[in-house]
Amino acid sequence: MSDMLRLPILLTMVRDTISDPKAGAEAILALNLPRAALWLAFALTIVLSMIMGELVMLIVGAPEDGPLTGQTAVVMGLLQGAILFVGVHAITHIGRLFGGTGSFDGALALVTWLQFIFLVLQALQLVTALIVPPMAAIVSLLAILLFFWLLSHFITVLHGFSSVGQVFLMTLLSFIGIIFTLSLVLTILGFGFQTGTPT
């Protein structure tokens, strides 16, 4: 287990997961990590993602207008954690509604692994922004497409579904519904869905 925590091995697993998402998901689930370890990894990936996101914004610049403009890194990290937490529950329970057999721990492991993969992609975006700035936007677009590609395969493996295409459609519709609901909740709570920089 300790060998697996070495960065070269993790990066190799990232590469293998991108090239064969189903096998990558099966490998993560086969680890059968205890829930305490999963929560620790979940929290660590969020913290690292916050740090990486700040570095990317320092290089490419933060948008002047948009949702949650002006929020602190801590607030953004808490929101990211909340969204991922909701996502884990959604993957678990929506999948079961459609006859899936996946567990909460399995969903937590796969969401955490997906988050780590996107940490690597954020690092790639940072390097790209430094070397070829216009390419950073292309990397971001590819990352979004890769997100749905990997997530669809992960859910398929987790719940024992047979059709990745059907899972992709279910995932997309569920994602839209979750984002819409969260946007309403955040607006009601006053989390800065406005344009412009606060004075």
Backbone torsions as a table, in degrees:
resi	resn	phi	psi	omega
1	MET	NA	-40.5	-179.1
2	SER	-64.7	-34.8	178.0
3	ASP	-62.9	-33.8	-177.2
4	MET	-66.9	-23.6	-177.8
5	LEU	-79.1	-6.7	177.1
6	ARG	-70.0	136.7	-174.2
7	LEU	-56.9	-45.2	179.2
8	PRO	-57.6	-38.8	179.3
9	ILE	-68.5	-41.2	177.9
10	LEU	-62.7	-41.1	179.3
11	LEU	-66.2	-35.6	175.8
12	THR	-64.9	-40.4	177.5
13	MET	-64.9	-36.6	176.0
14	VAL	-61.7	-47.6	179.1
15	ARG	-60.1	-44.9	-179.3
16	ASP	-66.2	-36.6	179.9
17	THR	-67.2	-40.3	179.0
18	ILE	-65.7	-38.4	-178.9
19	SER	-77.1	-29.4	179.3
20	ASP	-143.7	82.7	-174.5
21	PRO	-58.6	-38.2	-178.7
22	LYS	-64.1	-46.2	178.9
23	ALA	-64.7	-37.5	178.1
24	GLY	-63.0	-43.6	178.5
25	ALA	-63.8	-42.8	179.0
26	GLU	-61.8	-38.2	180.0
27	ALA	-65.8	-40.4	179.3
28	ILE	-66.9	-44.8	-180.0
29	LEU	-64.9	-33.6	-178.6
30	ALA	-67.0	-20.2	178.0
31	LEU	-65.8	-30.1	177.1
32	ASN	50.4	51.6	-177.3
33	LEU	-69.9	145.5	177.0
34	PRO	-65.7	155.0	-174.8
35	ARG	-61.4	-36.6	179.7
36	ALA	-59.6	-42.1	178.7
37	ALA	-67.0	-37.2	179.0
38	LEU	-64.6	-43.3	178.7
39	TRP	-65.0	-37.8	178.1
40	LEU	-64.0	-45.2	178.6
41	ALA	-65.0	-38.5	178.2
42	PHE	-59.5	-49.0	-179.7
43	ALA	-65.3	-40.1	-178.3
44	LEU	-64.2	-41.3	179.8
45	THR	-65.9	-33.3	178.0
46	ILE	-67.4	-44.3	179.3
47	VAL	-62.5	-46.0	178.8
48	LEU	-63.5	-37.0	178.3
49	SER	-65.2	-39.5	176.0
50	MET	-60.5	-45.9	-179.9
51	ILE	-62.9	-46.2	-179.4
52	MET	-64.5	-40.3	179.0
53	GLY	-61.7	-39.8	177.8
54	GLU	-64.6	-40.3	178.3
55	LEU	-63.3	-42.3	178.8
56	VAL	-62.3	-42.8	-179.5
57	MET	-65.4	-34.0	177.3
58	LEU	-64.5	-32.8	-177.9
59	ILE	-84.0	-51.3	-174.3
60	VAL	-92.6	-14.1	179.8
61	GLY	89.9	142.3	178.7
62	ALA	-85.7	146.4	177.9
63	PRO	-65.9	140.3	179.6
64	GLU	-73.6	-33.0	-179.1
65	ASP	-125.1	153.0	175.2
66	GLY	142.5	173.4	179.5
67	PRO	-58.8	135.4	175.6
68	LEU	64.8	19.1	177.4
69	THR	-59.6	133.0	176.3
70	GLY	91.1	-3.6	179.6
71	GLN	-74.7	151.1	-179.5
72	THR	-74.4	164.9	178.9
73	ALA	-62.8	-34.7	179.6
74	VAL	-65.3	-45.4	178.6
75	VAL	-61.4	-44.8	-179.9
76	MET	-63.3	-37.7	178.2
77	GLY	-65.9	-41.6	177.6
78	LEU	-64.1	-40.8	178.0
79	LEU	-65.6	-41.0	178.2
80	GLN	-62.6	-43.9	178.4
81	GLY	-61.8	-40.6	179.3
82	ALA	-64.7	-41.9	179.5
83	ILE	-64.2	-43.4	179.3
84	LEU	-66.9	-37.6	177.9
85	PHE	-62.0	-45.2	175.9
86	VAL	-61.8	-39.2	179.3
87	GLY	-61.6	-40.8	178.3
88	VAL	-61.0	-45.7	178.7
89	HIS	-64.8	-40.2	-179.8
90	ALA	-63.6	-45.3	178.8
91	ILE	-59.7	-41.4	-178.7
92	THR	-67.3	-54.1	-169.1
93	HIS	-83.1	-37.3	176.5
94	ILE	-66.6	-38.7	177.0
95	GLY	-61.4	-40.2	179.1
96	ARG	-67.5	-33.3	177.3
97	LEU	-60.9	-28.5	179.8
98	PHE	-97.1	17.3	175.8
99	GLY	92.5	9.7	-180.0
100	GLY	-74.7	163.6	-175.9
101	THR	-122.0	12.2	-176.4
102	GLY	-70.9	155.4	-179.6
103	SER	-101.7	163.4	176.2
104	PHE	-62.7	-43.8	-180.0
105	ASP	-61.3	-38.8	177.5
106	GLY	-63.9	-43.0	178.2
107	ALA	-63.6	-41.2	179.1
108	LEU	-62.8	-42.5	179.4
109	ALA	-63.1	-43.6	-176.5
110	LEU	-72.4	-38.1	177.3
111	VAL	-65.3	-40.4	177.7
112	THR	-64.0	-41.8	178.8
113	TRP	-66.1	-39.7	177.1
114	LEU	-62.1	-39.7	178.2
115	GLN	-64.5	-38.6	177.9
116	PHE	-65.4	-40.5	177.7
117	ILE	-57.7	-39.5	-178.6
118	PHE	-78.0	-18.3	167.8
119	LEU	-64.2	-42.7	177.7
120	VAL	-63.2	-40.6	178.8
121	LEU	-67.9	-34.8	175.1
122	GLN	-63.1	-39.4	177.1
123	ALA	-63.5	-40.4	176.7
124	LEU	-63.2	-41.2	178.1
125	GLN	-62.1	-39.6	179.4
126	LEU	-63.3	-46.2	178.6
127	VAL	-63.0	-42.4	179.5
128	THR	-62.6	-41.0	179.7
129	ALA	-63.2	-31.7	179.3
130	LEU	-75.8	-37.6	-174.4
131	ILE	-91.6	-51.7	-179.0
132	VAL	-131.7	81.9	-174.3
133	PRO	-49.3	-42.1	-178.5
134	PRO	-63.0	-22.0	-178.1
135	MET	-77.0	-15.8	-177.3
136	ALA	-61.0	-38.1	179.7
137	ALA	-66.1	-35.8	179.0
138	ILE	-67.5	-40.6	177.3
139	VAL	-61.0	-40.5	179.1
140	SER	-62.7	-42.6	179.4
141	LEU	-64.4	-44.1	178.5
142	LEU	-63.1	-34.4	179.1
143	ALA	-64.9	-38.8	178.6
144	ILE	-64.1	-44.6	178.5
145	LEU	-63.7	-41.2	-180.0
146	LEU	-65.2	-35.6	179.1
147	PHE	-55.5	-51.8	-178.3
148	PHE	-69.4	-33.7	177.7
149	TRP	-62.5	-50.4	-179.2
150	LEU	-68.4	-44.0	-177.4
151	LEU	-61.5	-39.8	179.3
152	SER	-62.3	-42.7	178.5
153	HIS	-69.4	-38.5	179.7
154	PHE	-61.3	-45.5	-179.4
155	ILE	-66.0	-38.4	178.4
156	THR	-58.6	-45.7	179.8
157	VAL	-69.5	-45.1	-176.7
158	LEU	-57.2	-45.3	-173.9
159	HIS	-99.1	0.1	178.6
160	GLY	72.3	27.4	177.6
161	PHE	-75.7	163.7	-176.9
162	SER	-106.6	-23.7	-175.0
163	SER	-113.9	113.0	177.0
164	VAL	-66.7	-35.1	-179.6
165	GLY	-61.6	-45.0	178.3
166	GLN	-65.8	-38.8	178.1
167	VAL	-64.9	-39.3	178.7
168	PHE	-60.1	-45.8	179.6
169	LEU	-63.5	-45.2	178.5
170	MET	-61.3	-41.1	-179.6
171	THR	-65.0	-43.8	-178.9
172	LEU	-63.2	-46.1	-179.9
173	LEU	-65.1	-41.5	179.1
174	SER	-65.1	-39.9	180.0
175	PHE	-62.1	-44.5	178.7
176	ILE	-61.5	-44.2	179.4
177	GLY	-62.9	-42.6	-179.4
178	ILE	-65.8	-45.3	-179.8
179	ILE	-62.0	-41.8	179.3
180	PHE	-62.0	-45.3	-179.7
181	THR	-64.6	-44.2	179.7
182	LEU	-64.6	-37.1	179.0
183	SER	-63.1	-38.6	177.1
184	LEU	-65.1	-44.2	-179.5
185	VAL	-62.9	-45.4	-179.4
186	LEU	-64.9	-36.9	177.7
187	THR	-64.7	-43.2	178.9
188	ILE	-63.2	-37.5	179.9
189	LEU	-78.9	-7.6	176.7
190	GLY	77.6	35.0	-178.9
191	PHE	-85.7	45.2	164.3
192	GLY	67.4	36.4	174.5
193	PHE	-81.3	75.7	178.6
194	GLN	-145.6	170.9	178.9
195	THR	-100.4	159.2	176.7
196	GLY	92.7	163.7	-178.9
197	THR	-95.3	131.7	-179.7
198	PRO	-59.0	144.5	178.8
199	THR	-102.0	NA	NA
